[in-house]
Amino acid sequence: MLKAAGVAAGAAGLAAAVPATPATAAGYAHPGLLHTGADLARMAAKVKAGAAPYTAGYAKLTANRHAQSGWTANPQATVYRGSGSPQNYTILYNDLHAAYQNGLRFHVSGESRYADTAVAILNAWSAKLTSLAGSADRFLAAGLYGYQAANAAELVRDRPDFELERFQKLLTTVFSPLSESFLVNHNNAVVTNYWPNWDLTAMACVLATGIFCDDSAKVEQAVEYFKSGSGLGAVKNAIPVVHDDGLAEWLEAGRDQGHALLGVGLMGTFCEMAWNQGIDLYGYDDSRFLKGAQYVAKWSLGGDVAYTANTRKKGAIGGWSGSETASDAAAVDPAMTRPIWAMISNHYTKRRGLSAPYLTRIAAKAAPEGGGGDYGPNSGGFDQLGFGTLAFTRDAGDAGNAENTGDAKGTGNTGNAGNAEGKGTTAGPTPTASAAPTASAGAPSAGASPATGPSAAGKSGDLASTGSTDLVAWTATTGLTALAGGLLLLRRRARTRDTAE
């Protein structure tokens, strides 16, 4: 079992893993969001050497239509997401994925035409976009596309023709304010009205913006929310119960498989960006995220997992109210996947040297991971940037030679791989800056949400629109039943369920 053979063994026998730290006390390491300079150099060297599985991962990138240097941006002044508006957010996410993929291709191939394309796309959007609008889904647009925009721009931030200051202004005036607001007041809803993914998109945007713009206040807001936020995206709320087998249930497993996969991918993205700035959230609270990711991996592979029934309160503050109960883990489709597993599996098994058998299995099954455009045409196929086989595969012990000098801007653990009490798992040091998908059709958009019912919708305005209208046939069953109840009432369930049935 993980608890006995993995976490305990790793904690007992390996040298402490330490994240990369900022290049200077005044700012953050750049490049330093999902990819450090060392990461980009590794990708290029491995592909040049013809090393597997990097070559397969790079082939996925070069085959993607978004990764071509002929891509032309179509910027909009206002981007709308949500019902009741002229939705055009598909234009934004397609352009952002094209910018990211061209930027990544430039670093691997060295061909400047790909960097030129990425710069042209990003400059076009920073020159025109002024607002995000729509229903409550505008918060999803801000979170998802904000963190993606920052990551795409980070790949070309040093190019002489890239409008760096203008792009920083775009992030800090259009994307991040909505995400920051959501983490504070949750669209004037009760704090548990929105599932974990809503918080996680906002957290990713605020963290990415803070790093990209060298804004320590934003970085601290995001990191502290991960540790102790009031909403369901905080790590102990998204992963509320640790079971005796060493696995920790993912709250959204009681909703459906697609959103559980999305949440794991978003939390992994958040942890990776923080790690590359010297903040270890992968190891926070005795590697709680590892236990949650292992749980989702096992469940998604068709395995038997325990689930603790929970009731969450819904509604608008001073308005309508209700509650919803998830009583068991939802059914799964073992063919459903997202390009999320390589990053998480390689961190725990290669950087830290821990046993994570379910992560290892599901990462191998998903390989080689593609990116936006490889997992269906709907927004759910673009919620992650992807290409983890190329970007995150590492050799055992491949963790660079960084020295841990404490957390960036005082937001992390000062050299401890675990939580504040020092209960982390351990392993080796980390780097500093310097062909067909295995999926079926993908997974649903971050916004897809259980219906709130006619009475709720009639009283709540855009609050009831807790999800995109972009619902698709491959959404898994939720297994949710409306009940009266409190804020987030948890009760232990002794039985387990075979989700493969």
C-alpha positions in Angstrom: 0.0 0.0 0.0 1.0 3.6 -0.6 1.1 4.5 3.1 3.3 1.6 4.1 5.5 1.2 1.1 5.6 4.6 -0.4 5.2 7.6 1.8 6.7 6.0 4.9 9.7 4.5 3.0 10.3 7.8 1.2 10.2 9.8 4.4 12.6 7.4 6.2 15.2 6.9 3.5 15.6 9.8 1.1 17.3 13.2 1.3 14.9 16.1 1.5 13.5 17.4 -1.8 13.8 21.2 -2.1 12.1 23.4 -4.6 13.8 25.9 -6.8 14.1 29.4 -5.4 13.9 32.9 -7.0 16.9 34.2 -8.9 17.0 37.4 -6.7 15.4 38.6 -3.5 13.6 41.3 -5.5 11.8 39.1 -7.9 10.9 35.6 -9.0 12.9 33.2 -11.2 12.1 33.5 -14.9 11.2 31.4 -16.7 9.5 29.9 -13.7 5.9 29.0 -14.0 5.3 25.5 -15.3 8.7 25.4 -16.8 12.1 26.5 -15.6 15.1 27.2 -17.8 16.5 23.8 -16.8 13.3 22.1 -17.8 13.3 23.7 -21.2 16.9 22.8 -21.8 16.2 19.2 -20.8 13.4 18.9 -23.3 15.5 20.3 -26.1 18.5 18.0 -25.2 16.4 14.9 -24.9 14.5 15.4 -28.2 17.8 16.2 -30.0 19.3 13.0 -28.6 16.2 11.0 -29.8 15.4 9.9 -26.3 12.1 8.2 -25.5 9.5 9.1 -24.4 10.4 12.7 -25.1 10.4 12.2 -28.9 6.8 10.7 -28.7 5.8 13.7 -26.6 7.3 16.1 -29.0 5.6 14.4 -31.9 2.3 15.1 -30.2 3.2 18.7 -30.0 4.3 19.1 -33.6 1.2 17.3 -34.9 -1.1 19.6 -33.1 -2.7 22.3 -35.4 -2.2 24.9 -32.7 1.6 24.4 -32.7 2.1 25.7 -36.2 3.8 29.0 -37.0 1.1 30.1 -39.4 -1.4 30.6 -36.6 -3.0 34.0 -36.7 -4.7 35.6 -33.6 -8.2 36.9 -33.5 -8.3 39.2 -30.5 -11.5 40.5 -29.0 -12.1 43.6 -26.9 -14.5 41.7 -24.6 -14.6 38.0 -24.0 -17.9 36.5 -23.0 -18.4 33.1 -21.2 -21.8 32.0 -19.9 -25.4 31.9 -21.0 -27.2 35.0 -22.1 -24.2 36.6 -23.8 -22.6 36.3 -27.2 -20.1 33.7 -26.1 -16.7 34.0 -27.8 -14.4 32.5 -25.3 -13.5 29.7 -27.6 -11.5 32.2 -29.6 -9.4 33.2 -26.6 -8.6 29.7 -25.4 -7.7 28.5 -28.9 -5.3 31.5 -29.4 -3.7 31.0 -25.9 -3.1 27.3 -26.6 -1.5 28.3 -30.0 0.7 30.8 -28.2 1.8 28.3 -25.6 2.4 25.4 -28.0 4.4 27.7 -30.4 6.4 29.0 -27.4 7.1 25.4 -26.2 8.0 24.3 -29.8 10.5 27.2 -30.0 12.3 26.2 -26.9 12.7 22.6 -28.1 13.5 23.2 -31.8 15.3 26.5 -31.5 13.4 27.8 -34.5 12.6 31.5 -34.0 9.5 31.4 -36.2 7.6 29.7 -33.4 8.6 32.3 -30.9 7.6 35.0 -33.4 4.1 33.4 -33.7 3.7 33.2 -29.9 4.7 36.8 -29.5 2.4 38.0 -32.2 -0.6 36.2 -30.7 0.1 37.5 -27.2 0.8 41.1 -28.3 -2.4 41.1 -30.3 -4.5 40.2 -27.3 -2.8 42.5 -24.9 -3.4 45.4 -27.3 -7.2 44.7 -27.6 -8.7 42.8 -24.7 -10.2 45.0 -22.0 -12.8 42.9 -20.2 -14.3 39.5 -19.4 -18.1 39.3 -19.1 -21.0 36.8 -19.1 -22.6 34.9 -16.3 -20.8 33.5 -13.3 -18.7 31.7 -15.8 -16.7 34.9 -16.3 -14.8 33.8 -13.2 -13.9 30.5 -14.9 -12.7 32.5 -17.9 -10.6 34.7 -15.7 -9.0 31.8 -13.9 -8.4 29.3 -16.6 -7.3 31.6 -19.3 -5.4 33.9 -16.9 -3.1 31.1 -15.8 -2.7 29.9 -19.3 -2.0 33.3 -20.7 0.7 33.8 -18.1 2.3 30.5 -18.9 2.3 31.2 -22.6 3.8 34.6 -22.1 6.5 33.3 -19.7 7.9 31.3 -22.6 8.6 34.4 -24.6 8.9 37.1 -22.0 12.5 37.8 -22.9 11.9 38.2 -26.6 12.7 41.8 -27.7 9.4 42.3 -29.6 7.2 41.0 -26.7 5.2 43.7 -25.0 6.0 42.6 -21.5 4.6 45.6 -19.5 1.5 45.7 -21.6 0.9 42.0 -21.0 1.5 42.4 -17.3 -1.1 45.1 -17.3 -3.5 42.7 -19.1 -3.1 40.1 -16.4 -3.4 42.5 -13.5 -6.3 44.5 -14.8 -8.4 42.0 -16.7 -7.8 38.5 -15.5 -6.5 38.5 -11.9 -9.0 41.0 -10.4 -11.9 38.7 -11.1 -10.0 35.7 -9.6 -8.9 37.6 -6.6 -12.5 38.8 -6.0 -13.8 35.2 -6.4 -11.5 34.0 -3.7 -12.8 36.7 -1.3 -16.5 36.7 -1.9 -17.4 33.8 -4.2 -19.7 35.9 -6.4 -21.8 36.7 -3.3 -22.6 33.0 -2.7 -22.3 30.9 0.4 -18.7 29.7 0.5 -19.5 26.1 -0.5 -21.8 27.0 -3.4 -19.0 26.4 -5.9 -17.2 23.1 -6.3 -13.4 23.0 -5.7 -12.6 23.6 -9.4 -13.9 27.2 -9.2 -11.5 28.1 -6.4 -8.6 26.2 -8.1 -9.0 28.1 -11.4 -8.9 31.4 -9.5 -5.9 30.3 -7.3 -3.9 29.3 -10.4 -4.6 32.6 -12.1 -3.6 34.7 -9.0 -0.4 32.7 -8.5 0.6 32.8 -12.1 -0.1 36.5 -12.3 1.9 37.1 -9.1 4.9 35.2 -10.4 4.8 36.7 -13.9 4.5 40.2 -12.5 6.8 39.8 -9.6 4.0 40.6 -7.2 4.6 38.9 -3.9 1.2 39.9 -2.4 -0.6 37.9 -5.1 1.6 35.0 -4.6 1.0 35.0 -0.9 -2.8 35.3 -1.3 -2.8 32.3 -3.6 -0.5 30.1 -1.4 -2.3 31.0 1.8 -5.6 30.1 0.2 -4.3 26.7 -0.8 -3.3 26.1 2.8 -6.2 27.6 4.8 -8.8 29.1 2.4 -12.4 29.0 3.4 -13.7 27.7 0.0 -13.7 24.1 -1.3 -10.5 24.7 -3.3 -8.3 24.8 -0.2 -6.4 21.5 0.0 -8.0 20.2 3.2 -11.5 21.0 1.8 -10.9 19.6 -1.7 -9.3 16.5 -0.1 -11.3 16.2 3.2 -10.7 12.7 4.4 -7.4 10.6 4.5 -8.2 6.9 4.7 -6.3 4.2 6.5 -4.9 2.8 3.2 -3.0 6.0 2.6 -5.4 7.4 0.0 -7.3 10.6 0.5 -10.7 11.1 -1.2 -11.2 13.9 -3.6 -14.4 15.7 -2.8 -15.4 16.1 -6.4 -15.3 12.3 -7.0 -18.8 12.5 -5.6 -19.8 14.7 -8.5 -18.3 13.1 -11.6 -15.0 11.8 -13.0 -14.4 14.7 -15.5 -14.4 17.4 -12.8 -12.3 15.3 -10.4 -9.7 14.9 -13.2 -9.8 18.6 -13.8 -9.3 19.4 -10.2 -6.3 17.1 -9.9 -4.8 18.8 -12.9 -5.4 22.3 -11.6 -4.0 21.5 -8.2 -1.0 19.9 -9.8 -0.5 23.0 -12.0 -0.7 25.2 -8.9 1.8 23.0 -7.0 4.3 22.9 -9.9 4.2 26.7 -10.4 4.8 27.2 -6.7 7.6 24.6 -6.6 9.5 26.4 -9.3 9.6 29.5 -7.0 10.8 27.7 -3.9 7.4 26.9 -2.4 6.7 23.3 -1.6 2.9 22.6 -1.7 3.3 19.2 -3.2 4.6 18.1 0.2 2.3 20.3 2.3 0.3 18.6 5.1 2.2 15.3 4.8 1.9 15.2 1.0 -1.9 15.4 1.1 -2.1 16.1 -2.6 -0.2 12.9 -3.4 -2.8 10.9 -1.4 -5.6 12.7 -3.2 -4.1 12.2 -6.7 -3.4 8.5 -6.0 -7.1 8.2 -5.0 -8.4 9.7 -8.2 -5.9 7.7 -10.3 -7.0 4.4 -8.7 -10.7 5.3 -9.0 -10.3 6.4 -12.6 -8.6 3.1 -13.4 -11.7 1.3 -12.2 -10.5 0.6 -8.7 -12.4 0.3 -5.5 -12.3 3.5 -3.3 -13.9 4.6 -0.1 -16.1 7.7 -0.1 -17.4 9.7 2.8 -20.8 11.2 2.2 -20.9 15.0 2.4 -23.5 17.7 2.2 -22.6 21.2 1.0 -24.7 24.3 1.4 -25.6 26.2 -1.7 -27.2 29.6 -2.4 -26.8 33.3 -2.4 -26.0 35.3 0.7 -29.3 36.9 1.7 -31.1 35.1 -1.1 -32.1 31.5 -2.0 -30.5 28.6 -0.2 -30.4 24.9 -0.4 -28.0 22.0 -0.1 -26.7 19.0 -2.0 -25.4 15.7 -0.9 -22.8 13.4 -2.6 -23.3 10.0 -1.1 -20.8 7.9 -3.0 -18.1 8.1 -5.6 -19.5 8.5 -9.1 -19.2 5.9 -11.9 -16.1 6.2 -14.1 -15.1 5.5 -17.7 -11.6 4.1 -17.5 -11.0 5.5 -21.1 -11.5 9.1 -20.0 -8.3 11.0 -19.4 -6.8 14.5 -19.3 -3.1 15.4 -19.9 -2.4 15.8 -16.2 -0.6 12.8 -14.9 3.0 13.0 -16.2 3.6 16.2 -14.2 2.3 14.8 -10.9 3.7 11.3 -11.3 7.2 12.5 -12.2 7.3 14.9 -9.2 6.5 12.3 -6.6 8.3 9.3 -8.2 11.3 10.9 -9.8 12.0 14.2 -7.8 11.0 12.6 -4.5 11.7 9.0 -5.2 8.4 7.9 -3.6 6.2 4.9 -4.6 3.0 6.0 -6.3 1.7 2.9 -8.1 -1.6 4.3 -9.3 0.0 7.5 -10.6 2.6 5.5 -12.4 0.0 3.3 -14.0 -2.3 6.0 -15.1 0.5 8.2 -16.4 1.8 5.3 -18.5 -1.7 4.8 -19.8 -2.2 8.4 -20.8 1.2 8.7 -22.5 2.2 10.4 -24.7 0.2 13.3 -23.4 -1.1 15.9 -25.9 -2.6 19.3 -25.3 -5.3 21.6 -26.3 -7.0 20.3 -29.4 -6.1 16.7 -28.8 -9.0 16.0 -26.3 -12.1 17.2 -28.1 -13.3 20.5 -29.4 -15.1 21.7 -26.3 -13.6 23.8 -23.6 -13.0 20.9 -21.3 -10.3 19.7 -23.7 -8.5 23.0 -23.3 -8.5 23.4 -19.5 -5.0 22.1 -19.2 -2.0 23.1 -21.2 -0.8 19.5 -21.5 2.2 17.9 -23.2 3.4 16.4 -19.9 5.3 13.5 -21.5 7.6 16.0 -23.2 7.7 18.6 -20.5 7.8 16.7 -17.2 9.3 13.3 -17.8 12.6 13.1 -15.8 15.2 10.5 -14.9 15.2 9.1 -11.4 16.9 11.7 -9.2 16.8 14.3 -11.9 16.2 17.3 -9.7 19.0 19.7 -10.5 21.3 21.2 -7.9 19.2 24.0 -6.3 19.9 24.9 -2.8 16.9 25.6 -0.6 17.3 29.1 0.9 13.7 29.4 2.1 10.5 30.1 0.4 9.9 32.9 -2.1 8.6 36.0 -0.4 8.0 34.1 2.8 5.0 32.2 1.5 6.2 28.6 1.9 7.8 26.2 4.3 11.4 27.4 4.7 13.0 24.2 3.6 10.5 21.7 4.9 9.1 19.3 2.4 6.0 18.8 4.5 3.7 21.0 6.5 4.4 23.5 9.2 4.8 20.7 11.8 7.5 19.1 9.6 5.6 16.0 8.6 6.6 16.0 4.9 7.9 13.3 2.8 11.4 13.5 1.5 13.7 13.1 -1.5 16.4 14.9 -3.6 16.9 18.5 -4.8 15.3 20.3 -7.7 16.2 22.5 -10.7 16.5 26.2 -10.6 15.6 28.5 -13.5 18.3 28.8 -16.0 0.6 10.0 -31.8 -3.2 9.5 -31.1 -4.7 10.4 -27.8 -5.3 7.6 -25.3 -8.5 9.4 -24.2 -11.9 9.0 -25.5 -13.5 12.4 -26.0 -12.0 14.2 -23.0 -13.7 15.6 -19.9 -16.2 18.3 -19.1 -15.4 22.0 -18.8 -14.6 23.5 -15.4 -17.9 25.2 -15.4 -20.2 22.2 -15.9 -22.3 21.9 -12.7 -25.2 20.0 -11.4 -28.5 21.8 -12.1 -29.7 23.9 -9.2 -33.3 23.5 -10.0 -36.0 25.9 -11.3 -36.7 27.5 -7.9 -33.1 28.2 -7.3 -32.5 29.6 -10.8 -35.4 31.9 -10.5 -34.0 33.6 -7.4 -30.3 33.8 -7.8 -29.5 35.7 -11.0 -26.2 34.6 -12.5 -25.3 32.8 -9.3 -27.3 29.8 -10.4 -25.2 29.6 -13.5 -22.5 27.7 -11.7 -21.3 26.2 -14.9 -20.9 26.5 -18.6 -23.6 25.7 -21.1 -20.9 23.8 -22.9 -22.2 20.5 -21.5 -21.2 17.4 -23.5 -22.3 13.8 -23.7 -19.2 12.4 -22.0 -19.9 14.0 -18.6 -20.0 11.2 -16.0 -22.9 10.6 -13.8 -22.8 12.8 -10.6 -24.6 10.6 -8.1 -25.8 13.7 -6.2 -29.0 13.9 -4.3 -30.5 17.2 -2.9 -30.9 17.0 0.9 -31.4 19.6 3.6 -28.1 20.0 5.5 -25.3 22.1 6.9 -22.2 23.7 5.5 -20.1 20.6 4.8 -21.3 17.7 6.9 -19.0 14.7 6.8 -19.8 11.2 8.0 -17.6 8.2 7.8 -18.8 5.4 5.5 -17.5 2.0 6.3 -18.3 0.4 3.0 -16.5 0.9 -0.3 -17.7 0.7 -3.8 -16.4 -0.8 -7.0 -16.7 2.1 -9.4 -16.0 -0.1 -12.4 -19.5 -1.6 -12.1 
